[in-house]
Amino acid sequence: MVRPLISVIIPVYNVEEYLEKCVKSVCKQSYSNLQIILVDDGSTDGSGALCEDLAKQDDRITVIHKANGGLASARNKGNKAVEGDYLTYIDSDDFVGMRYIENLYSAIERFKADLVITGATKTSNIEYNNENDSNTDIVPKYIQLSSTEAIRESLDHHRFGEHAWGRLYCSRLLPYLEFPLGRNFEDAPVSCRVLYESKVIVYEDSCDYYYFDKRAGSITNTYSRKYMDCLESFWDVYTFTKKYVPSLRITAENRYYGRIITCLGVAYLSLDENFNDEVFEKVKDARRYVICESKCPKSTKCAYLLSFFGKRLISWLAAKLM
């Protein structure tokens, strides 16, 4: 019996060093009925040419070249090319174990799920051999979740976070996988909506999605004002849960106020005083509410209390806790 076609969307931008490892980890999957979509988002290194070379080696690979528009734009472009019954996203500087898709699809089949999620494993070793993950004796454990339980898990970052990757989606969810353009941290509001719209959600514990701890880059590239997009995204999550999942309103609210403190640490490390001042104003605006909110975590309350001692102390501490 022919198994369902699964579309794999891989956005590509200036990742020449990592791309071949990523794509080959998909080509070697034990689940073979794949449509592999490489979306070259206007790369300025050799990534675009490498996409074409890889396509010549495997006829399941389709390459789309487009002007640079960011990760959200590349994913949205890939969505339009999807032909599969299911789809998954893999970032081009990450890679997956040989049974990654098999493990996800097995859960789909067993539970008739709309969405299956796995955890991720962090590695700093680009030479890691994903063939070590081909042990068929290891059977994943499954946890079936309601939409509310899954959104809570995502907000708490318990077993999984709000990332678009590490998931296998039924194609009926495609209308909800429209990523907002021009914004970093765009996964969070999209993830929340998709979890809400999914009738059957399963977590499987293979954790065979591998991501690199950090890619080379300057401090100004790593810690920049772009992190402010995170606050906008988590405010969107808060407003969505307040309207549609009111039982999680406080959880989403606490996540947002915690993120302001994280953003303060990023601003401190960016060495941009104006950025630091801007975020500290948000801390001051929120601190009376946070301190008086009985359901706010003690750690968050303490951070906001420390802000009364001035910007420098709380900014330094926020950076240390990142």
Secondary structure, DSSP 4 states (H G I P E B T S, - for coil): -PPPPEEEEEEESS-HHHHHHHHHHHHT-S---EEEEEEEES-SSSHHHHHHHHHHH-TTEEEEEE----HHHHHHHHHHT--SSEEEE--TTEEE-TTHHHHHHHHHHHHT-SEEEEEEEEE--TT--GGGG--TTPPPPEEEE-HHHHHHHHHHTSS--S-SSSEEEEGGGGGG--PPTT-SSTHHHHHHHHHHH-SSEEEEEEEEEEEES-----HHHHSSGGGHHHHHHHHHHHHHHHHH-GGGHHHHHHHHHHHHHHHHHHHHHHT-HHHHHHHHHHHHHHHHHHHH-TTS-HHHHHHHHHGGG-HHHHHHHHHHT-
